Amino acid sequence: MRRRAPLAWQVVVLAALAGVWAVAVYFLWQSVVPSSLSLPNLDPREFFSAHTLSRAADFEQFLELTWIGEQLLLVAVFVAYARWGVGFMKESAAGPIGTGIFLAMMGFALTWFVRLPFEILDTWWERKYGVLKVGYAEVIFSGWLGLGFTFLALSIAVAIVMNIARWLPRLWWVAAVPVFTGIALLQTFVGAYLVGGHSLRQDDPQLAAAAQRIQRQEGLSGIPVNVVVVHDYTPEENAFATGLGPSRKVFLYDTILTGGLNRRQLETVLAHEFGHQARDHLWKEIAWYALFAFPEAFLIALVARRRGGMSRPEAIPLALLVAVVFTLVTLPLQNVVTRHYEAEADWMALRTTRNPTGLAATMRHFGAYDLADPDPPTWAYILYANHPTLMQRIAMAEAWRARNR
């Protein structure tokens, strides 16, 4: 009976966490998109030329295949690292935590070397199709600041986990996930201030005034719209929302302002991004991060016991393998979540602008000029797509039109 008590206690904890997880998923999944909404089955050839469909499919297919190759090689490398990476411990003269950080750094270095050839291939392909303007050296070395930040973040993460595991050998994951969720909150809050850019009023005062009107319609106020200058790097057109509370912002690429969209179509783009803010999608994404982090950390803790637990440095290579595999396996589920919120932002844009023609025309424009595949293969959609397809977004516009005649 004494041996069963700890196991029973752990089962109770896991059952309670699973219950909380399920309830959280239910509330996070709530949407303003009507549950009865049925999207019409549209033919892409009615909206896109044969040349556009062929060119976009070819462009996306190459990137999808290189991504699959990268993931398979990454898993293979980390399987080998989990098996033999402990041998690097003799290169470290630090204590257990320092050695654990060293092994994590070695794992990160392996990740960079695996991804480098695929990044070069993708750069070649994007330059060939005119999606990227810069050279190979700039692509490879422009991210050194980001690499340094990743090194620092990984070192801090390993130090946190190993220290907590010293005090809670079996339940460190319960305490660690809230810590990392707090760090994610901080990153999202601060990140909005680091993007830069200049006020939309400098480029288009009338569109800036429309942005203020649109956010008031969506129950928002005081969210700046900034323009990020990217035209020397890429002609791609994009927009995004980020930040939390007082740091909330909406960003437009300067290319989207000069890419051929008219005023009403640009207002649709803005309404979509304000829809993310109005529906608290940034907060919800962090909540989803925590929901995925709990089972991931639990699996890491479970597997790491084979090497003495996460308080021991020799468990780090094995833990990295679990993290890589978990991320890959759960990616389709994470894509379902992001597509769900992107669809809701589209519905918010339709509800605010009452302009289904504008949304459909914007999607047709993105297909023609940004080389987004309007109707990708199902396998690519499941594995790769974190947005609804262009055809799904056009179909939503048509469904909204049918409901609001």
Secondary structure, 3 states (H helix, E strand, C coil): CCCHHHHHHHHHHHHHHHHHHHHHHHHHCCCCCCCCCCCCCCCHHHCCCHHHHHHHHHHHHHHHHHHHHHHHHHHHHHHHHHHHHHHHHHHCCCCHHHHHHHHHHHHHHHHHHHHHHHHHHHHHHHHHCCCCCCCHHHHHHCCHHHHHHHHHHHHHHHHHHHHHHHHCCCCHHHHHHHHHHHHHHHHHHHHHHHCCCEEHHHCCHHHHHHHHHHHHHCCCCCCCEEEECCCCCCCCCCEEEECCHHHCEEEEEHHHHCCCCCHHHHHHHHHHHHHHHHCCHHHHHHHHHHHHHHHHHHHHHHHHHHHCCCCCHHHHHHHHHHHHHHHHHHHHHHHHHHHHHHHHHHHHHHHHHCCHHHHHHHHHHHHHHCCCCCCCCHHHHHHHCCCCCHHHHHHHHHHHHHHCC
